[in-house]
Amino acid sequence: MAWTTADGSTAAVCSAHVSSVAGFFRLLEGDFPEPGTMRAIAEYNVGRTLTLLRNAA
């Protein structure tokens, strides 16, 4: 995934990663089978979001 949109905006990309994280954590609150997989995806998106924010500052 590119770090910016076609117009150079990092906000849209950051928003997509944050949304992904929120969704996966909501799934983990329930009795989702194999929560480790969901947790790994959420942690990956947290890392991408933090990297994006560090680079944008």
PDBQT receptor file of N, H, CA, C and O in Angstrom, charges set to zero:
ATOM      1  N   MET A   1       0.843  -1.175   0.000  1.00  0.00    +0.000 N 
ATOM      2  CA  MET A   1       0.000   0.000   0.000  1.00  0.00    +0.000 C 
ATOM      3  C   MET A   1       0.887   1.237   0.000  1.00  0.00    +0.000 C 
ATOM      4  O   MET A   1       1.885   1.298   0.718  1.00  0.00    +0.000 OA
ATOM      5  N   ALA A   2       0.518   2.209  -0.802  1.00  0.00    +0.000 N 
ATOM      6  H   ALA A   2      -0.292   2.160  -1.386  1.00  0.00    +0.000 HD
ATOM      7  CA  ALA A   2       1.273   3.459  -0.849  1.00  0.00    +0.000 C 
ATOM      8  C   ALA A   2       1.043   4.252   0.424  1.00  0.00    +0.000 C 
ATOM      9  O   ALA A   2      -0.002   4.144   1.065  1.00  0.00    +0.000 OA
ATOM     10  N   TRP A   3       2.028   5.041   0.772  1.00  0.00    +0.000 N 
ATOM     11  H   TRP A   3       2.877   5.129   0.252  1.00  0.00    +0.000 HD
ATOM     12  CA  TRP A   3       1.922   5.843   1.989  1.00  0.00    +0.000 C 
ATOM     13  C   TRP A   3       1.132   7.120   1.766  1.00  0.00    +0.000 C 
ATOM     14  O   TRP A   3       0.756   7.790   2.728  1.00  0.00    +0.000 OA
ATOM     15  N   THR A   4       0.875   7.465   0.517  1.00  0.00    +0.000 N 
ATOM     16  H   THR A   4       1.180   6.920  -0.264  1.00  0.00    +0.000 HD
ATOM     17  CA  THR A   4       0.092   8.663   0.223  1.00  0.00    +0.000 C 
ATOM     18  C   THR A   4      -0.948   8.329  -0.840  1.00  0.00    +0.000 C 
ATOM     19  O   THR A   4      -0.825   7.337  -1.559  1.00  0.00    +0.000 OA
ATOM     20  N   THR A   5      -1.965   9.165  -0.926  1.00  0.00    +0.000 N 
ATOM     21  H   THR A   5      -2.065   9.970  -0.342  1.00  0.00    +0.000 HD
ATOM     22  CA  THR A   5      -2.964   9.007  -1.973  1.00  0.00    +0.000 C 
ATOM     23  C   THR A   5      -2.446   9.701  -3.226  1.00  0.00    +0.000 C 
ATOM     24  O   THR A   5      -1.363  10.286  -3.212  1.00  0.00    +0.000 OA
ATOM     25  N   ALA A   6      -3.209   9.639  -4.300  1.00  0.00    +0.000 N 
ATOM     26  H   ALA A   6      -4.088   9.164  -4.311  1.00  0.00    +0.000 HD
ATOM     27  CA  ALA A   6      -2.795  10.242  -5.568  1.00  0.00    +0.000 C 
ATOM     28  C   ALA A   6      -2.517  11.735  -5.425  1.00  0.00    +0.000 C 
ATOM     29  O   ALA A   6      -1.658  12.275  -6.122  1.00  0.00    +0.000 OA
ATOM     30  N   ASP A   7      -3.244  12.410  -4.521  1.00  0.00    +0.000 N 
ATOM     31  H   ASP A   7      -3.942  11.971  -3.955  1.00  0.00    +0.000 HD
ATOM     32  CA  ASP A   7      -3.036  13.845  -4.337  1.00  0.00    +0.000 C 
ATOM     33  C   ASP A   7      -1.983  14.153  -3.273  1.00  0.00    +0.000 C 
ATOM     34  O   ASP A   7      -1.783  15.315  -2.918  1.00  0.00    +0.000 OA
ATOM     35  N   GLY A   8      -1.305  13.113  -2.760  1.00  0.00    +0.000 N 
ATOM     36  H   GLY A   8      -1.467  12.170  -3.048  1.00  0.00    +0.000 HD
ATOM     37  CA  GLY A   8      -0.236  13.326  -1.796  1.00  0.00    +0.000 C 
ATOM     38  C   GLY A   8      -0.682  13.348  -0.344  1.00  0.00    +0.000 C 
ATOM     39  O   GLY A   8       0.120  13.661   0.536  1.00  0.00    +0.000 OA
ATOM     40  N   SER A   9      -1.939  13.023  -0.071  1.00  0.00    +0.000 N 
ATOM     41  H   SER A   9      -2.590  12.768  -0.786  1.00  0.00    +0.000 HD
ATOM     42  CA  SER A   9      -2.481  13.081   1.281  1.00  0.00    +0.000 C 
ATOM     43  C   SER A   9      -2.121  11.839   2.084  1.00  0.00    +0.000 C 
ATOM     44  O   SER A   9      -2.403  10.717   1.663  1.00  0.00    +0.000 OA
ATOM     45  N   THR A  10      -1.506  12.039   3.226  1.00  0.00    +0.000 N 
ATOM     46  H   THR A  10      -1.277  12.950   3.568  1.00  0.00    +0.000 HD
ATOM     47  CA  THR A  10      -1.228  10.911   4.122  1.00  0.00    +0.000 C 
ATOM     48  C   THR A  10      -2.394  10.677   5.075  1.00  0.00    +0.000 C 
ATOM     49  O   THR A  10      -2.500   9.602   5.665  1.00  0.00    +0.000 OA
ATOM     50  N   ALA A  11      -3.259  11.654   5.231  1.00  0.00    +0.000 N 
ATOM     51  H   ALA A  11      -3.173  12.527   4.751  1.00  0.00    +0.000 HD
ATOM     52  CA  ALA A  11      -4.378  11.538   6.169  1.00  0.00    +0.000 C 
ATOM     53  C   ALA A  11      -5.322  10.405   5.785  1.00  0.00    +0.000 C 
ATOM     54  O   ALA A  11      -5.791   9.672   6.655  1.00  0.00    +0.000 OA
ATOM     55  N   ALA A  12      -5.601  10.253   4.510  1.00  0.00    +0.000 N 
ATOM     56  H   ALA A  12      -5.220  10.848   3.803  1.00  0.00    +0.000 HD
ATOM     57  CA  ALA A  12      -6.514   9.197   4.072  1.00  0.00    +0.000 C 
ATOM     58  C   ALA A  12      -5.922   7.823   4.330  1.00  0.00    +0.000 C 
ATOM     59  O   ALA A  12      -6.634   6.906   4.740  1.00  0.00    +0.000 OA
ATOM     60  N   VAL A  13      -4.635   7.675   4.095  1.00  0.00    +0.000 N 
ATOM     61  H   VAL A  13      -4.056   8.420   3.763  1.00  0.00    +0.000 HD
ATOM     62  CA  VAL A  13      -3.972   6.395   4.322  1.00  0.00    +0.000 C 
ATOM     63  C   VAL A  13      -3.941   6.088   5.813  1.00  0.00    +0.000 C 
ATOM     64  O   VAL A  13      -4.205   4.955   6.215  1.00  0.00    +0.000 OA
ATOM     65  N   CYS A  14      -3.625   7.074   6.629  1.00  0.00    +0.000 N 
ATOM     66  H   CYS A  14      -3.410   7.995   6.302  1.00  0.00    +0.000 HD
ATOM     67  CA  CYS A  14      -3.596   6.898   8.075  1.00  0.00    +0.000 C 
ATOM     68  C   CYS A  14      -4.989   6.522   8.577  1.00  0.00    +0.000 C 
ATOM     69  O   CYS A  14      -5.127   5.644   9.429  1.00  0.00    +0.000 OA
ATOM     70  N   SER A  15      -5.989   7.163   8.067  1.00  0.00    +0.000 N 
ATOM     71  H   SER A  15      -5.877   7.877   7.375  1.00  0.00    +0.000 HD
ATOM     72  CA  SER A  15      -7.364   6.879   8.463  1.00  0.00    +0.000 C 
ATOM     73  C   SER A  15      -7.743   5.439   8.133  1.00  0.00    +0.000 C 
ATOM     74  O   SER A  15      -8.422   4.783   8.922  1.00  0.00    +0.000 OA
ATOM     75  N   ALA A  16      -7.318   4.951   6.997  1.00  0.00    +0.000 N 
ATOM     76  H   ALA A  16      -6.766   5.484   6.356  1.00  0.00    +0.000 HD
ATOM     77  CA  ALA A  16      -7.619   3.570   6.606  1.00  0.00    +0.000 C 
ATOM     78  C   ALA A  16      -6.972   2.576   7.570  1.00  0.00    +0.000 C 
ATOM     79  O   ALA A  16      -7.598   1.587   7.952  1.00  0.00    +0.000 OA
ATOM     80  N   HIS A  17      -5.722   2.834   7.964  1.00  0.00    +0.000 N 
ATOM     81  H   HIS A  17      -5.213   3.637   7.653  1.00  0.00    +0.000 HD
ATOM     82  CA  HIS A  17      -5.045   1.937   8.893  1.00  0.00    +0.000 C 
ATOM     83  C   HIS A  17      -5.700   1.974  10.276  1.00  0.00    +0.000 C 
ATOM     84  O   HIS A  17      -5.880   0.932  10.905  1.00  0.00    +0.000 OA
ATOM     85  N   VAL A  18      -6.050   3.156  10.743  1.00  0.00    +0.000 N 
ATOM     86  H   VAL A  18      -5.903   4.003  10.232  1.00  0.00    +0.000 HD
ATOM     87  CA  VAL A  18      -6.709   3.280  12.054  1.00  0.00    +0.000 C 
ATOM     88  C   VAL A  18      -8.054   2.561  12.029  1.00  0.00    +0.000 C 
ATOM     89  O   VAL A  18      -8.419   1.886  12.992  1.00  0.00    +0.000 OA
ATOM     90  N   SER A  19      -8.776   2.703  10.950  1.00  0.00    +0.000 N 
ATOM     91  H   SER A  19      -8.480   3.251  10.168  1.00  0.00    +0.000 HD
ATOM     92  CA  SER A  19     -10.062   2.022  10.817  1.00  0.00    +0.000 C 
ATOM     93  C   SER A  19      -9.873   0.508  10.850  1.00  0.00    +0.000 C 
ATOM     94  O   SER A  19     -10.661  -0.208  11.468  1.00  0.00    +0.000 OA
ATOM     95  N   SER A  20      -8.827   0.026  10.185  1.00  0.00    +0.000 N 
ATOM     96  H   SER A  20      -8.187   0.607   9.683  1.00  0.00    +0.000 HD
ATOM     97  CA  SER A  20      -8.539  -1.411  10.195  1.00  0.00    +0.000 C 
ATOM     98  C   SER A  20      -8.255  -1.897  11.612  1.00  0.00    +0.000 C 
ATOM     99  O   SER A  20      -8.748  -2.945  12.028  1.00  0.00    +0.000 OA
ATOM    100  N   VAL A  21      -7.470  -1.140  12.337  1.00  0.00    +0.000 N 
ATOM    101  H   VAL A  21      -7.069  -0.288  11.999  1.00  0.00    +0.000 HD
ATOM    102  CA  VAL A  21      -7.119  -1.509  13.703  1.00  0.00    +0.000 C 
ATOM    103  C   VAL A  21      -8.375  -1.579  14.560  1.00  0.00    +0.000 C 
ATOM    104  O   VAL A  21      -8.570  -2.545  15.299  1.00  0.00    +0.000 OA
ATOM    105  N   ALA A  22      -9.207  -0.586  14.470  1.00  0.00    +0.000 N 
ATOM    106  H   ALA A  22      -9.048   0.198  13.870  1.00  0.00    +0.000 HD
ATOM    107  CA  ALA A  22     -10.428  -0.541  15.279  1.00  0.00    +0.000 C 
ATOM    108  C   ALA A  22     -11.326  -1.736  14.971  1.00  0.00    +0.000 C 
ATOM    109  O   ALA A  22     -11.877  -2.352  15.883  1.00  0.00    +0.000 OA
ATOM    110  N   GLY A  23     -11.471  -2.059  13.705  1.00  0.00    +0.000 N 
ATOM    111  H   GLY A  23     -11.023  -1.558  12.964  1.00  0.00    +0.000 HD
ATOM    112  CA  GLY A  23     -12.322  -3.178  13.321  1.00  0.00    +0.000 C 
ATOM    113  C   GLY A  23     -11.821  -4.505  13.861  1.00  0.00    +0.000 C 
ATOM    114  O   GLY A  23     -12.602  -5.310  14.370  1.00  0.00    +0.000 OA
ATOM    115  N   PHE A  24     -10.522  -4.735  13.750  1.00  0.00    +0.000 N 
ATOM    116  H   PHE A  24      -9.887  -4.082  13.337  1.00  0.00    +0.000 HD
ATOM    117  CA  PHE A  24      -9.966  -5.992  14.229  1.00  0.00    +0.000 C 
ATOM    118  C   PHE A  24     -10.045  -6.097  15.745  1.00  0.00    +0.000 C 
ATOM    119  O   PHE A  24     -10.297  -7.178  16.278  1.00  0.00    +0.000 OA
ATOM    120  N   PHE A  25      -9.832  -4.990  16.444  1.00  0.00    +0.000 N 
ATOM    121  H   PHE A  25      -9.627  -4.112  16.012  1.00  0.00    +0.000 HD
ATOM    122  CA  PHE A  25      -9.946  -5.045  17.903  1.00  0.00    +0.000 C 
ATOM    123  C   PHE A  25     -11.384  -5.286  18.346  1.00  0.00    +0.000 C 
ATOM    124  O   PHE A  25     -11.616  -5.952  19.356  1.00  0.00    +0.000 OA
ATOM    125  N   ARG A  26     -12.352  -4.750  17.601  1.00  0.00    +0.000 N 
ATOM    126  H   ARG A  26     -12.164  -4.210  16.781  1.00  0.00    +0.000 HD
ATOM    127  CA  ARG A  26     -13.761  -5.037  17.917  1.00  0.00    +0.000 C 
ATOM    128  C   ARG A  26     -14.054  -6.523  17.755  1.00  0.00    +0.000 C 
ATOM    129  O   ARG A  26     -14.782  -7.102  18.561  1.00  0.00    +0.000 OA
ATOM    130  N   LEU A  27     -13.498  -7.137  16.727  1.00  0.00    +0.000 N 
ATOM    131  H   LEU A  27     -12.906  -6.666  16.073  1.00  0.00    +0.000 HD
ATOM    132  CA  LEU A  27     -13.683  -8.577  16.539  1.00  0.00    +0.000 C 
ATOM    133  C   LEU A  27     -13.055  -9.362  17.683  1.00  0.00    +0.000 C 
ATOM    134  O   LEU A  27     -13.600 -10.380  18.111  1.00  0.00    +0.000 OA
ATOM    135  N   LEU A  28     -11.924  -8.900  18.175  1.00  0.00    +0.000 N 
ATOM    136  H   LEU A  28     -11.482  -8.074  17.827  1.00  0.00    +0.000 HD
ATOM    137  CA  LEU A  28     -11.233  -9.607  19.252  1.00  0.00    +0.000 C 
ATOM    138  C   LEU A  28     -11.990  -9.549  20.569  1.00  0.00    +0.000 C 
ATOM    139  O   LEU A  28     -11.795 -10.403  21.434  1.00  0.00    +0.000 OA
ATOM    140  N   GLU A  29     -12.854  -8.550  20.731  1.00  0.00    +0.000 N 
ATOM    141  H   GLU A  29     -13.013  -7.857  20.029  1.00  0.00    +0.000 HD
ATOM    142  CA  GLU A  29     -13.637  -8.437  21.960  1.00  0.00    +0.000 C 
ATOM    143  C   GLU A  29     -14.653  -9.565  22.085  1.00  0.00    +0.000 C 
ATOM    144  O   GLU A  29     -15.079  -9.898  23.192  1.00  0.00    +0.000 OA
ATOM    145  N   GLY A  30     -15.043 -10.152  20.963  1.00  0.00    +0.000 N 
ATOM    146  H   GLY A  30     -14.697  -9.882  20.065  1.00  0.00    +0.000 HD
ATOM    147  CA  GLY A  30     -16.017 -11.237  20.977  1.00  0.00    +0.000 C 
ATOM    148  C   GLY A  30     -15.323 -12.583  21.075  1.00  0.00    +0.000 C 
ATOM    149  O   GLY A  30     -14.192 -12.688  21.551  1.00  0.00    +0.000 OA
ATOM    150  N   ASP A  31     -16.014 -13.595  20.622  1.00  0.00    +0.000 N 
ATOM    151  H   ASP A  31     -16.933 -13.509  20.236  1.00  0.00    +0.000 HD
ATOM    152  CA  ASP A  31     -15.458 -14.947  20.678  1.00  0.00    +0.000 C 
ATOM    153  C   ASP A  31     -14.993 -15.408  19.300  1.00  0.00    +0.000 C 
ATOM    154  O   ASP A  31     -15.248 -16.542  18.896  1.00  0.00    +0.000 OA
ATOM    155  N   PHE A  32     -14.323 -14.537  18.600  1.00  0.00    +0.000 N 
ATOM    156  H   PHE A  32     -14.115 -13.616  18.929  1.00  0.00    +0.000 HD
ATOM    157  CA  PHE A  32     -13.834 -14.834  17.255  1.00  0.00    +0.000 C 
ATOM    158  C   PHE A  32     -12.866 -16.014  17.305  1.00  0.00    +0.000 C 
ATOM    159  O   PHE A  32     -11.974 -16.048  18.153  1.00  0.00    +0.000 OA
ATOM    160  N   PRO A  33     -13.037 -16.988  16.396  1.00  0.00    +0.000 N 
ATOM    161  CA  PRO A  33     -12.105 -18.121  16.383  1.00  0.00    +0.000 C 
ATOM    162  C   PRO A  33     -10.714 -17.669  15.933  1.00  0.00    +0.000 C 
ATOM    163  O   PRO A  33     -10.590 -16.781  15.089  1.00  0.00    +0.000 OA
ATOM    164  N   GLU A  34      -9.696 -18.265  16.482  1.00  0.00    +0.000 N 
ATOM    165  H   GLU A  34      -9.797 -18.986  17.168  1.00  0.00    +0.000 HD
ATOM    166  CA  GLU A  34      -8.301 -17.958  16.166  1.00  0.00    +0.000 C 
ATOM    167  C   GLU A  34      -7.993 -16.459  16.337  1.00  0.00    +0.000 C 
ATOM    168  O   GLU A  34      -7.632 -15.788  15.370  1.00  0.00    +0.000 OA
ATOM    169  N   PRO A  35      -8.134 -15.942  17.546  1.00  0.00    +0.000 N 
ATOM    170  CA  PRO A  35      -7.908 -14.515  17.762  1.00  0.00    +0.000 C 
ATOM    171  C   PRO A  35      -6.462 -14.083  17.485  1.00  0.00    +0.000 C 
ATOM    172  O   PRO A  35      -6.212 -12.904  17.235  1.00  0.00    +0.000 OA
ATOM    173  N   GLY A  36      -5.527 -15.005  17.527  1.00  0.00    +0.000 N 
ATOM    174  H   GLY A  36      -5.730 -15.963  17.730  1.00  0.00    +0.000 HD
ATOM    175  CA  GLY A  36      -4.130 -14.647  17.258  1.00  0.00    +0.000 C 
ATOM    176  C   GLY A  36      -3.930 -14.066  15.871  1.00  0.00    +0.000 C 
ATOM    177  O   GLY A  36      -3.131 -13.148  15.689  1.00  0.00    +0.000 OA
ATOM    178  N   THR A  37      -4.644 -14.591  14.899  1.00  0.00    +0.000 N 
ATOM    179  H   THR A  37      -5.294 -15.337  15.047  1.00  0.00    +0.000 HD
ATOM    180  CA  THR A  37      -4.553 -14.082  13.529  1.00  0.00    +0.000 C 
ATOM    181  C   THR A  37      -5.069 -12.651  13.464  1.00  0.00    +0.000 C 
ATOM    182  O   THR A  37      -4.435 -11.783  12.865  1.00  0.00    +0.000 OA
ATOM    183  N   MET A  38      -6.215 -12.410  14.078  1.00  0.00    +0.000 N 
ATOM    184  H   MET A  38      -6.730 -13.115  14.565  1.00  0.00    +0.000 HD
ATOM    185  CA  MET A  38      -6.783 -11.058  14.086  1.00  0.00    +0.000 C 
ATOM    186  C   MET A  38      -5.866 -10.089  14.827  1.00  0.00    +0.000 C 
ATOM    187  O   MET A  38      -5.681  -8.951  14.397  1.00  0.00    +0.000 OA
ATOM    188  N   ARG A  39      -5.300 -10.538  15.927  1.00  0.00    +0.000 N 
ATOM    189  H   ARG A  39      -5.450 -11.463  16.277  1.00  0.00    +0.000 HD
ATOM    190  CA  ARG A  39      -4.395  -9.698  16.701  1.00  0.00    +0.000 C 
ATOM    191  C   ARG A  39      -3.165  -9.332  15.867  1.00  0.00    +0.000 C 
ATOM    192  O   ARG A  39      -2.710  -8.189  15.904  1.00  0.00    +0.000 OA
ATOM    193  N   ALA A  40      -2.633 -10.287  15.125  1.00  0.00    +0.000 N 
ATOM    194  H   ALA A  40      -3.003 -11.215  15.095  1.00  0.00    +0.000 HD
ATOM    195  CA  ALA A  40      -1.458 -10.032  14.283  1.00  0.00    +0.000 C 
ATOM    196  C   ALA A  40      -1.766  -9.001  13.204  1.00  0.00    +0.000 C 
ATOM    197  O   ALA A  40      -0.944  -8.128  12.925  1.00  0.00    +0.000 OA
ATOM    198  N   ILE A  41      -2.947  -9.096  12.599  1.00  0.00    +0.000 N 
ATOM    199  H   ILE A  41      -3.615  -9.805  12.826  1.00  0.00    +0.000 HD
ATOM    200  CA  ILE A  41      -3.334  -8.119  11.580  1.00  0.00    +0.000 C 
ATOM    201  C   ILE A  41      -3.492  -6.735  12.204  1.00  0.00    +0.000 C 
ATOM    202  O   ILE A  41      -3.047  -5.742  11.629  1.00  0.00    +0.000 OA
ATOM    203  N   ALA A  42      -4.118  -6.664  13.365  1.00  0.00    +0.000 N 
ATOM    204  H   ALA A  42      -4.480  -7.471  13.832  1.00  0.00    +0.000 HD
ATOM    205  CA  ALA A  42      -4.291  -5.379  14.046  1.00  0.00    +0.000 C 
ATOM    206  C   ALA A  42      -2.937  -4.784  14.423  1.00  0.00    +0.000 C 
ATOM    207  O   ALA A  42      -2.712  -3.588  14.236  1.00  0.00    +0.000 OA
ATOM    208  N   GLU A  43      -2.036  -5.608  14.951  1.00  0.00    +0.000 N 
ATOM    209  H   GLU A  43      -2.219  -6.579  15.103  1.00  0.00    +0.000 HD
ATOM    210  CA  GLU A  43      -0.711  -5.108  15.331  1.00  0.00    +0.000 C 
ATOM    211  C   GLU A  43       0.070  -4.616  14.122  1.00  0.00    +0.000 C 
ATOM    212  O   GLU A  43       0.796  -3.626  14.214  1.00  0.00    +0.000 OA
ATOM    213  N   TYR A  44      -0.071  -5.291  12.998  1.00  0.00    +0.000 N 
ATOM    214  H   TYR A  44      -0.661  -6.095  12.923  1.00  0.00    +0.000 HD
ATOM    215  CA  TYR A  44       0.578  -4.848  11.765  1.00  0.00    +0.000 C 
ATOM    216  C   TYR A  44       0.077  -3.449  11.385  1.00  0.00    +0.000 C 
ATOM    217  O   TYR A  44       0.868  -2.566  11.053  1.00  0.00    +0.000 OA
ATOM    218  N   ASN A  45      -1.240  -3.263  11.438  1.00  0.00    +0.000 N 
ATOM    219  H   ASN A  45      -1.882  -3.981  11.708  1.00  0.00    +0.000 HD
ATOM    220  CA  ASN A  45      -1.812  -1.967  11.074  1.00  0.00    +0.000 C 
ATOM    221  C   ASN A  45      -1.448  -0.880  12.083  1.00  0.00    +0.000 C 
ATOM    222  O   ASN A  45      -1.308   0.282  11.701  1.00  0.00    +0.000 OA
ATOM    223  N   VAL A  46      -1.293  -1.229  13.359  1.00  0.00    +0.000 N 
ATOM    224  H   VAL A  46      -1.407  -2.172  13.669  1.00  0.00    +0.000 HD
ATOM    225  CA  VAL A  46      -0.824  -0.254  14.345  1.00  0.00    +0.000 C 
ATOM    226  C   VAL A  46       0.582   0.202  13.965  1.00  0.00    +0.000 C 
ATOM    227  O   VAL A  46       0.882   1.396  13.985  1.00  0.00    +0.000 OA
ATOM    228  N   GLY A  47       1.433  -0.747  13.623  1.00  0.00    +0.000 N 
ATOM    229  H   GLY A  47       1.190  -1.716  13.607  1.00  0.00    +0.000 HD
ATOM    230  CA  GLY A  47       2.797  -0.411  13.220  1.00  0.00    +0.000 C 
ATOM    231  C   GLY A  47       2.841   0.485  11.993  1.00  0.00    +0.000 C 
ATOM    232  O   GLY A  47       3.606   1.448  11.945  1.00  0.00    +0.000 OA
ATOM    233  N   ARG A  48       2.023   0.166  11.007  1.00  0.00    +0.000 N 
ATOM    234  H   ARG A  48       1.402  -0.616  11.045  1.00  0.00    +0.000 HD
ATOM    235  CA  ARG A  48       1.981   0.995   9.787  1.00  0.00    +0.000 C 
ATOM    236  C   ARG A  48       1.502   2.410  10.108  1.00  0.00    +0.000 C 
ATOM    237  O   ARG A  48       2.037   3.388   9.588  1.00  0.00    +0.000 OA
ATOM    238  N   THR A  49       0.495   2.508  10.965  1.00  0.00    +0.000 N 
ATOM    239  H   THR A  49       0.060   1.713  11.388  1.00  0.00    +0.000 HD
ATOM    240  CA  THR A  49      -0.035   3.824  11.339  1.00  0.00    +0.000 C 
ATOM    241  C   THR A  49       1.017   4.637  12.081  1.00  0.00    +0.000 C 
ATOM    242  O   THR A  49       1.207   5.817  11.786  1.00  0.00    +0.000 OA
ATOM    243  N   LEU A  50       1.699   4.023  13.034  1.00  0.00    +0.000 N 
ATOM    244  H   LEU A  50       1.544   3.065  13.273  1.00  0.00    +0.000 HD
ATOM    245  CA  LEU A  50       2.729   4.747  13.786  1.00  0.00    +0.000 C 
ATOM    246  C   LEU A  50       3.875   5.182  12.886  1.00  0.00    +0.000 C 
ATOM    247  O   LEU A  50       4.388   6.292  13.033  1.00  0.00    +0.000 OA
ATOM    248  N   THR A  51       4.279   4.335  11.966  1.00  0.00    +0.000 N 
ATOM    249  H   THR A  51       3.862   3.434  11.846  1.00  0.00    +0.000 HD
ATOM    250  CA  THR A  51       5.340   4.706  11.022  1.00  0.00    +0.000 C 
ATOM    251  C   THR A  51       4.908   5.885  10.162  1.00  0.00    +0.000 C 
ATOM    252  O   THR A  51       5.674   6.823   9.941  1.00  0.00    +0.000 OA
ATOM    253  N   LEU A  52       3.680   5.825   9.685  1.00  0.00    +0.000 N 
ATOM    254  H   LEU A  52       3.058   5.063   9.865  1.00  0.00    +0.000 HD
ATOM    255  CA  LEU A  52       3.148   6.910   8.861  1.00  0.00    +0.000 C 
ATOM    256  C   LEU A  52       3.141   8.221   9.640  1.00  0.00    +0.000 C 
ATOM    257  O   LEU A  52       3.549   9.258   9.116  1.00  0.00    +0.000 OA
ATOM    258  N   LEU A  53       2.682   8.180  10.879  1.00  0.00    +0.000 N 
ATOM    259  H   LEU A  53       2.350   7.338  11.305  1.00  0.00    +0.000 HD
ATOM    260  CA  LEU A  53       2.618   9.399  11.698  1.00  0.00    +0.000 C 
ATOM    261  C   LEU A  53       4.010   9.938  12.003  1.00  0.00    +0.000 C 
ATOM    262  O   LEU A  53       4.221  11.151  11.983  1.00  0.00    +0.000 OA
ATOM    263  N   ARG A  54       4.964   9.046  12.287  1.00  0.00    +0.000 N 
ATOM    264  H   ARG A  54       4.793   8.061  12.303  1.00  0.00    +0.000 HD
ATOM    265  CA  ARG A  54       6.339   9.498  12.554  1.00  0.00    +0.000 C 
ATOM    266  C   ARG A  54       6.929  10.174  11.324  1.00  0.00    +0.000 C 
ATOM    267  O   ARG A  54       7.591  11.205  11.437  1.00  0.00    +0.000 OA
ATOM    268  N   ASN A  55       6.691   9.597  10.151  1.00  0.00    +0.000 N 
ATOM    269  H   ASN A  55       6.152   8.759  10.059  1.00  0.00    +0.000 HD
ATOM    270  CA  ASN A  55       7.249  10.154   8.915  1.00  0.00    +0.000 C 
ATOM    271  C   ASN A  55       6.566  11.449   8.503  1.00  0.00    +0.000 C 
ATOM    272  O   ASN A  55       7.172  12.280   7.826  1.00  0.00    +0.000 OA
ATOM    273  N   ALA A  56       5.320  11.630   8.901  1.00  0.00    +0.000 N 
ATOM    274  H   ALA A  56       4.827  10.956   9.451  1.00  0.00    +0.000 HD
ATOM    275  CA  ALA A  56       4.576  12.830   8.529  1.00  0.00    +0.000 C 
ATOM    276  C   ALA A  56       4.937  14.018   9.426  1.00  0.00    +0.000 C 
ATOM    277  O   ALA A  56       4.726  15.171   9.051  1.00  0.00    +0.000 OA
ATOM    278  N   ALA A  57       5.476  13.734  10.598  1.00  0.00    +0.000 N 
ATOM    279  H   ALA A  57       5.648  12.797  10.903  1.00  0.00    +0.000 HD
ATOM    280  CA  ALA A  57       5.776  14.817  11.550  1.00  0.00    +0.000 C 
ATOM    281  C   ALA A  57       7.000  15.595  11.148  1.00  0.00    +0.000 C 
ATOM    282  O   ALA A  57       7.388  16.537  11.839  1.00  0.00    +0.000 OA
TER     283      ALA A  57
